[in-house]
Amino acid sequence: MRVTNQMKRNQLLIDLNRLQNDVFVSQQVLTTGTEVAKPSDNPSDARRIMLLQNSSSRRDQYLQNISDGVARMSYSEIQTQYAQDLLVEARTIALTASNGATTDSDRASMAERIDGMISELLSIANSAHEDQYIFGGFNTQDPPYQAIFDPTTNDVIGVQDQPQNMDGEVYRTTADGQQVRINVPGKNLFMTGTTGDSGDMFQILIDLRDALRDGVDNDELQQKQLDPLDPSYDPLATWSPAQYDSLTTIQQSLQRLDDAAETARNVITRIGTDVQRLQATENRHQDVAVKEQEHLGDTQGADLTEWISKFQMQTLALQQAIQVGNTVLQSSFVNFMQ
Amino acid sequence: MSTTYNSSQLPTSLTGIMQMARDALLAQQAAMNVLSHNVANVDTEGYHRQRVSLTSRYPLEGYGGTWGQGVNIQQVERSYQSFITRQERTEVGNLGRWETERDMLMRVEELVGGLTDYGVGNALTEFWNSWEDLANDTDSVTARLNVIGRAKDLGTSFGNTYTDLDNIRKEVNVEMKSQIDTINNYARRIAALNQQIYTITGRSQNPNDLMDQRDQLVKELGKMANITIEEESNGSLTVYLGSETLVFRNEFRTLDWKVDSTGSTGPSGGNVVWSDDQRQVQLYSGQLYGAQQVRDYVTEMLSKLDDLANTIRDEVNALHETGIGLDGTTDNAFFRTDLDGAQSLQVNADLLNDPQKVAASAVSATGDNSLAHDIFNLQFEEHFDQGQSNYNDYYQQLVVELGNKIDNAKTRADASQASLEQTESWQQQYTGVNLDEEMTNMVNVQYAFTAASKVNSAVDEMIQTLLASV
């Protein structure tokens, strides 16, 4: 083969350019730590990277949704637990009062306590998390429950809920195509039926309070029946129908309170189950996110050991090429001519 | 039996020998001249080494046989391999196309930024996610401002990407116009060289350097467009562009830029046509073709961006108009409906003025977040490629397709480059200058010249000797 000066020079330039290009690529990879910085570096990996980036971004959003959902549900759980505690306490009071062995003053005090509970339950029902009412269904800006007061006594004689959307269910997206309800509509807890009916938790307490106020005193009755010296002695004395109704109401409230507490318990159980489900989803997302990041690192990131050794070999080859080129280009017959 | 001679029986007189020596001196001088020319052009692109072709003069019949008459300069030859030159021209055309596509598309890639935190892809994801933020906080004005902010970012990303790509398209059009001027210039110069070469060849001379210049121009032309060549015996080259004649002897045709803002050329765009009949030039190789390919591809990308932006606008609006804002209003478009395309994806001014109009609910209650969920879930709906691709898929395909095109152009350019290097090396083997070879020849020529000079002086001495005896 005939080798010309241009061939030697061109070959050297081609080799130097190729080596410098290799070194440049390695330099970019090593300084950025990224092997696929542009789609053209590896289009099929680029597609995978974009899918992973997109999925990762959505996953972050789902984790945020779950975190928000868990916070709301935990808050709802606590408030429902308070409501349940109130109901249990009210039942204890009702049980005490149901045997008719309490005095007027006992009942008055019990009635006061129940009256306080009505306010507490109303407060629970209107509790808000991050400025949003949690038991109002879709009614998150206005208090879902309004007390109706007796204009004379100023007692709460009923509680009115919002006319619409009290059964609204609020969801959080927890994964692609997957949503979990994160609210407890008041309709499912405080008023499972219509206002004032047997499913109305407030009404149970109001009825109990009123019954306690209107109720009978067995000691007093016995005194009327048995003590002839008592000015009010009346051997035929008996409870009035109204007094009988009060006792019946108190006794019936035991079952009603049991039912209401059962409802609260069910709600708490459901919240607990849903929170567990959300936390399981959260854990799964976190596990997948770690794997995704590893996959992203494997796909996009550079294997530094491999690239450093590659870089060293390339720089060595470049130095050799420069040295060889220098020798080849300088070797000429001209140098030996006299 | 002894034989006697007289001068008339010898083929050459002493002065004839001196004549031969003089011719030898001239031949070696000519050889040195060509050698010097070779050395001078050792690095000249497209130079073909030359050689003085020497032949011995026709011998004379004489006593005892034929007698040599010295040396004759036959011609100055150019080392030329037409097959390799054709091969080289093909490779140079391919390289021109793929290098142009690679370099221009890499610029496009920088602007699209598929894997970076900026660009349409990321803005799109942020936009969808903002609806989930709103779903988490449905009665919040801040969450609504966030949705509006992400929508504005999306519009800006679309707008910037579109404008950048459109600018590239305009630049490519300008580049194509410039290339047309260059091609016309090359065609004119080749035609002029054809004329000069024809004239010199007609005088039975070798216009080697002019042929080198013409070959170099043809090579440059081949880098720009798909040309083929036919050589005539009179030294002229006929150059075809596609199947049409570009240069014939000393005549040439020119290309023109026909403004056509419709179709793929874009605003202020045009097509490459023949100046004389305005027919479109058929291109399939070279830089001009590469540029045309990139321009048409960028147009396709712009069309896809428009499609993507318009679909987002229409689908989001269709849902949003059914929703109810924090202020209780409904039937509000989220994006402006009076504008069209990726450059004009803008949030409805009513919503900008009053963010409470951003709807998250399907019913008139602030706690309902079903509409925000529905808009977030729009991203999974497959509105593109005959119901095969969703928004993210569609955009990712756009980016990956660009990556594939660049990767392909890089591979093809590298292959063409390697092939061209090999062909050029092959060409150099035959036509290049080797200084060691020239120096060796120079020593030969130098000695031959000295020897011829010695012959001359020896004959001179012989003549002097004869004259002294008189």
Interface residues (C-beta under 8 A of the other chain):
Chain A: M1 R2 V3 T4 N5 Q6 M7 R9 N10 Q11 I14 V36 A37 K38 P39 S40 D41 N42 P43 S44 A46 R47 I49 M50 L51 Q53 N54 S57 R58 D60 Q61 Q64 N65 D68 E130 D131 Q132 Y133 G136 G137 F138 N139 T140 Q141 Q164 N165 G168 V170 Y171 R172 T173 D176 G177 Q179 N183 Q300 S332 F333 V334 M337
Chain B: V42 D43 L105 M106 E109 E110 G114 L115 G121 N122 T125 E126 W128 N129 E132 D133 A135 N136 D137 T138 D139 S361 V363 S364 A365 T366 G367 D368 N369 S370 H373 F376 N377 F380 N392 Q396 V399 V400 L402 G403 N404 I406 D407 K410 E421 E424 S425 Q428 Q429 Y430 G432 V433 N434 L435 D436 E437 M439 T440 V443
